[in-house]
Amino acid sequence: MKKPLILVTNDDGITAPGLRVLIRVMKEIGEVIVVAPDSPQSGMGHAITIDNTLYSKQVVIDKEEGAPREYSCSGTPADCVKLALQEILDRKPDICVSGINHGSNSSINVIYSGTMSAAIEAGIEGIPAIGFSLCDYSWEANFNHTAHSIKKIVSEALAHGIPKGTVLNVNIPKTDTEPKGIKICRQARANWKEKFDKRISPTGKDYYWLTGEFELLDKGEDTDEWALAQGYVSVVPTQFDLTAHHAIPQVNNWSLNEK
């Protein structure tokens, strides 16, 4: 039986520890090809390269037997998926997995996420896709407890498919033990209460660091934030049709065509 072809990407860069863990887990499931940024691209969202030259080259990161075919790309996570589908792969992958991101992409963070944007780019092309994130921003984060859940979710997605127009946003809690289980959730309502730390450079120019605090506005027990706080892996089916269908009747009542 032919192994599934798995496209692996991320936004932390091709040498990121989280990506290396995801590759090892995917090698247990199918044939792996990696196309990932050559440098960190966190917070890039769905940016694509349109006014600069895009470069890509085959690289060797792991030298062990059975190492996957890997390519580094000078562009964004979305660029990596576009390039993989158009120039590198000789057939459509059976699934695209992105991550494991160093840091949470739960709740409103999904809007800014390069990890999820790579998955969404694959989803737009009709490829089942999943973004994986660990709620630990450290480069030395412990990924030991992530493998079982990731393998289970990917295997089920390959067996049953992912609903059309949907990708999965998976977040894994920071813990030293195995998660309690997996919860299908909705995205929690939250935002960032942001401010800029203004400073002056040695040359007298103003510069800014973006800072802020995460503000959870949702007390529901069916959200990703609740599941993570309770020690569960959260899975949020995420759509990339941004139409607010419920708002169409209300806006239709506006007098937009009256002279």
C-alpha positions as CSV (number, residue, x, y, z in Angstrom):
1,M,0.0,0.0,0.0
2,K,1.4,3.4,-1.0
3,K,2.4,5.6,1.8
4,P,0.7,9.0,2.0
5,L,2.8,12.0,0.9
6,I,3.1,14.5,3.7
7,L,4.2,18.1,3.1
8,V,5.8,19.5,6.3
9,T,6.4,23.2,6.9
10,N,6.6,25.8,9.7
11,D,7.2,29.5,10.5
12,D,10.1,29.2,13.0
13,G,12.6,28.2,10.3
14,I,13.9,24.9,8.9
15,T,16.2,24.2,11.9
16,A,13.6,24.8,14.6
17,P,13.4,22.0,17.2
18,G,9.6,21.9,16.8
19,L,9.8,21.2,13.1
20,R,12.4,18.5,13.7
21,V,10.0,16.7,16.1
22,L,7.1,17.0,13.6
23,I,9.2,15.5,10.9
24,R,10.1,12.5,13.0
25,V,6.5,11.8,13.9
26,M,5.4,12.2,10.2
27,K,8.1,9.7,9.1
28,E,6.2,7.1,11.1
29,I,3.1,7.7,8.9
30,G,4.2,8.4,5.4
31,E,6.7,9.9,2.9
32,V,7.9,13.3,4.1
33,I,9.0,16.3,2.1
34,V,9.9,19.5,3.9
35,V,9.7,23.0,2.6
36,A,10.3,25.6,5.3
37,P,11.6,29.1,5.7
38,D,15.4,29.6,5.9
39,S,14.9,32.0,8.9
40,P,12.2,32.6,11.5
41,Q,8.9,34.0,10.1
42,S,6.7,34.2,13.2
43,G,3.8,36.6,13.1
44,M,3.9,36.9,9.3
45,G,0.3,35.8,8.9
46,H,-0.6,35.1,5.3
47,A,2.0,37.4,3.8
48,I,3.5,36.4,0.4
49,T,6.5,37.6,-1.5
50,I,5.6,39.7,-4.5
51,D,8.2,42.4,-4.8
52,N,11.4,40.5,-4.0
53,T,13.2,37.5,-5.5
54,L,12.3,34.2,-4.0
55,Y,15.1,31.6,-3.4
56,S,14.9,27.9,-2.6
57,K,17.6,25.2,-2.3
58,Q,17.7,21.6,-1.2
59,V,19.4,21.2,2.1
60,V,20.6,18.4,4.4
61,I,19.7,19.0,8.1
62,D,19.6,15.5,9.4
63,K,22.1,13.0,8.0
64,E,20.6,9.8,9.4
65,E,19.3,7.0,7.1
66,G,15.9,7.7,5.8
67,A,16.2,11.5,6.2
68,P,13.5,13.4,4.3
69,R,14.0,15.5,1.3
70,E,14.2,19.1,2.5
71,Y,14.2,22.5,1.0
72,S,14.8,25.9,2.6
73,C,13.0,28.9,1.2
74,S,13.7,32.6,1.5
75,G,10.0,33.5,1.7
76,T,7.1,33.3,4.2
77,P,5.3,30.1,5.3
78,A,2.6,30.7,2.7
79,D,5.4,31.1,0.0
80,C,6.8,27.8,1.1
81,V,3.5,26.0,0.5
82,K,3.0,27.7,-2.9
83,L,6.5,26.9,-4.0
84,A,6.2,23.3,-2.8
85,L,3.0,22.7,-4.8
86,Q,4.0,24.5,-7.9
87,E,7.8,23.7,-8.3
88,I,9.0,21.0,-5.9
89,L,6.5,18.2,-5.5
90,D,5.7,15.9,-8.4
91,R,2.3,15.1,-7.1
92,K,-0.3,16.6,-4.8
93,P,0.4,15.8,-1.1
94,D,-2.2,13.8,0.8
95,I,-1.9,16.2,3.7
96,C,0.1,19.3,4.8
97,V,1.2,19.7,8.4
98,S,2.7,22.9,9.8
99,G,4.6,23.3,13.0
100,I,5.2,22.4,15.7
101,N,5.2,26.1,16.5
102,H,7.1,27.4,19.5
103,G,4.2,29.2,21.2
104,S,0.4,29.3,21.3
105,N,-1.8,29.9,18.2
106,S,-5.0,29.6,20.2
107,S,-7.8,32.1,20.2
108,I,-7.1,35.4,18.4
109,N,-3.4,34.4,17.8
110,V,-4.6,32.4,14.8
111,I,-5.0,35.7,12.9
112,Y,-1.3,36.5,13.1
113,S,0.1,33.0,12.8
114,G,2.5,32.0,10.1
115,T,2.1,28.4,11.1
116,M,-1.6,28.5,10.5
117,S,-1.3,30.5,7.3
118,A,0.8,27.8,5.8
119,A,-1.9,25.3,6.6
120,I,-4.6,27.6,5.3
121,E,-2.6,28.1,2.0
122,A,-2.7,24.3,1.6
123,G,-6.4,24.2,2.5
124,I,-7.1,26.8,-0.2
125,E,-5.6,24.4,-2.7
126,G,-7.9,21.6,-1.5
127,I,-5.3,19.8,0.5
128,P,-6.2,18.5,4.0
129,A,-4.1,20.6,6.4
130,I,-3.3,21.0,10.1
131,G,-1.3,23.5,12.1
132,F,0.3,22.3,15.3
133,S,1.5,24.6,18.1
134,L,2.9,24.0,21.6
135,C,2.1,26.6,24.3
136,D,5.7,27.2,25.1
137,Y,7.7,29.9,23.4
138,S,11.1,28.6,24.5
139,W,13.5,27.4,21.8
140,E,14.4,24.6,24.3
141,A,10.8,23.6,24.8
142,N,9.9,20.1,25.9
143,F,8.1,18.4,22.9
144,N,8.2,14.9,24.4
145,H,4.5,14.8,25.2
146,T,3.4,16.0,21.7
147,A,4.0,12.9,19.5
148,H,1.1,10.7,20.5
149,S,-1.6,13.4,20.0
150,I,-0.1,14.6,16.7
151,K,0.1,11.1,15.3
152,K,-3.4,10.3,16.3
153,I,-4.9,13.5,14.8
154,V,-3.0,13.2,11.5
155,S,-3.9,9.5,11.2
156,E,-7.6,10.3,11.8
157,A,-7.5,13.1,9.3
158,L,-6.0,10.9,6.6
159,A,-8.5,8.2,7.3
160,H,-11.6,10.4,7.4
161,G,-10.7,13.6,5.6
162,I,-11.1,17.2,6.8
163,P,-14.3,19.0,5.8
164,K,-13.9,21.1,2.7
165,G,-13.0,24.7,3.3
166,T,-11.6,23.9,6.7
167,V,-8.2,23.3,8.3
168,L,-7.4,22.2,11.8
169,N,-5.8,24.5,14.4
170,V,-4.2,22.3,17.0
171,N,-2.7,23.6,20.2
172,I,-0.9,21.4,22.8
173,P,-0.6,22.5,26.4
174,K,2.8,23.1,28.1
175,T,3.1,20.2,30.5
176,D,5.6,17.6,31.7
177,T,3.1,14.7,31.3
178,E,0.9,13.4,28.6
179,P,-2.2,15.6,27.9
180,K,-5.5,14.5,29.4
181,G,-7.0,14.0,26.0
182,I,-8.1,15.8,22.9
183,K,-11.0,18.3,22.8
184,I,-12.8,19.7,19.7
185,C,-13.3,23.3,20.5
186,R,-14.4,26.7,19.3
187,Q,-12.0,29.7,19.2
188,A,-12.1,31.6,22.4
189,R,-13.0,35.3,22.3
190,A,-9.9,37.2,23.4
191,N,-7.6,39.9,22.2
192,W,-4.2,41.5,23.0
193,K,-4.2,44.7,25.1
194,E,-1.2,46.2,23.3
195,K,1.1,49.1,23.8
196,F,4.4,50.3,22.4
197,D,7.6,50.6,24.5
198,K,9.1,53.8,23.1
199,R,12.9,54.2,23.3
200,I,15.6,56.4,21.8
201,S,18.5,55.0,19.8
202,P,22.1,56.2,20.4
203,T,21.7,58.3,17.2
204,G,18.7,60.1,18.7
205,K,16.0,58.3,16.7
206,D,12.8,57.0,18.2
207,Y,12.2,53.3,18.1
208,Y,9.5,51.0,19.5
209,W,9.0,47.5,20.9
210,L,5.5,46.0,20.7
211,T,4.4,44.7,24.1
212,G,1.1,43.7,25.5
213,E,-1.0,41.4,27.7
214,F,-3.4,38.6,26.5
215,E,-6.9,39.4,27.6
216,L,-9.3,36.5,27.7
217,L,-12.9,37.7,27.4
218,D,-14.6,34.3,27.1
219,K,-15.6,32.1,30.1
220,G,-17.0,29.3,28.0
221,E,-16.0,25.7,28.7
222,D,-16.1,24.7,25.1
223,T,-13.2,26.9,23.9
224,D,-9.6,26.2,23.1
225,E,-8.3,28.4,25.9
226,W,-10.4,26.4,28.4
227,A,-9.3,23.1,27.1
228,L,-5.6,24.1,27.2
229,A,-5.9,25.4,30.8
230,Q,-7.4,22.0,31.8
231,G,-4.5,20.1,30.2
232,Y,-6.2,19.0,27.0
233,V,-5.0,19.3,23.4
234,S,-7.4,21.7,21.6
235,V,-8.6,21.2,18.0
236,V,-10.4,24.1,16.4
237,P,-11.8,23.5,12.9
238,T,-11.0,26.8,11.2
239,Q,-12.5,28.1,8.0
240,F,-10.9,30.5,5.6
241,D,-14.1,31.9,4.1
242,L,-14.2,35.1,6.2
243,T,-17.7,36.1,5.2
244,A,-19.8,36.9,8.2
245,H,-22.9,35.2,6.8
246,H,-25.0,36.1,9.8
247,A,-24.4,39.8,9.2
248,I,-25.6,39.9,5.6
249,P,-29.4,40.3,6.4
250,Q,-28.6,43.3,8.7
251,V,-26.3,45.0,6.2
252,N,-28.9,44.4,3.5
253,N,-31.2,46.7,5.4
254,W,-29.0,49.7,4.9
255,S,-30.1,52.2,2.3
256,L,-27.1,51.6,0.1
257,N,-28.9,52.0,-3.3
258,E,-31.1,54.9,-2.5
259,K,-30.2,58.2,-4.3
